């Protein structure tokens, strides 16, 4: 019978992390999204428009639309409000970061 071997993972938070000695997975691993898609999703969750997201991230409007479409396809989320709720489920936005209201 094989013995379980400990795996050493290099982490900048080692020794100061609240989750010390627990299995740690990164948000891209959990969500299946790329880092950029996560950034876009976070800004959607904050209520930004696509053109505002593009300006914030320094990318084109078409790139934002492409990332949003890819997120929707991967997660079967169809409305922008569904994307915002998903961002909240992933703790990308807190309760204090309520959606913008537009006049």
Secondary structure in CASP SS format (residue, H / E / C, confidence):
PFRMAT SS
TARGET T0000
AUTHOR 0000-0000-0000
METHOD secondary structure of the structure
MODEL  1
X C 1.00
X C 1.00
X C 1.00
X C 1.00
X C 1.00
X C 1.00
X C 1.00
X C 1.00
X C 1.00
X C 1.00
X C 1.00
X C 1.00
X C 1.00
X C 1.00
X C 1.00
X C 1.00
X C 1.00
X C 1.00
X C 1.00
X C 1.00
X C 1.00
X C 1.00
X C 1.00
X C 1.00
X C 1.00
X C 1.00
X H 1.00
X H 1.00
X H 1.00
X H 1.00
X H 1.00
X C 1.00
X C 1.00
X C 1.00
X H 1.00
X H 1.00
X H 1.00
X H 1.00
X H 1.00
X H 1.00
X H 1.00
X H 1.00
X H 1.00
X H 1.00
X H 1.00
X C 1.00
X C 1.00
X C 1.00
X C 1.00
X H 1.00
X H 1.00
X H 1.00
X H 1.00
X H 1.00
X H 1.00
X H 1.00
X H 1.00
X C 1.00
X C 1.00
X C 1.00
X H 1.00
X H 1.00
X H 1.00
X H 1.00
X H 1.00
X H 1.00
X H 1.00
X H 1.00
X H 1.00
X H 1.00
X H 1.00
X H 1.00
X H 1.00
X H 1.00
X H 1.00
X C 1.00
X C 1.00
X C 1.00
X C 1.00
X H 1.00
X H 1.00
X H 1.00
X H 1.00
X H 1.00
X H 1.00
X H 1.00
X H 1.00
X H 1.00
X H 1.00
X C 1.00
X C 1.00
X C 1.00
X C 1.00
X C 1.00
X C 1.00
X C 1.00
X C 1.00
X C 1.00
X C 1.00
X C 1.00
X C 1.00
X C 1.00
X C 1.00
END
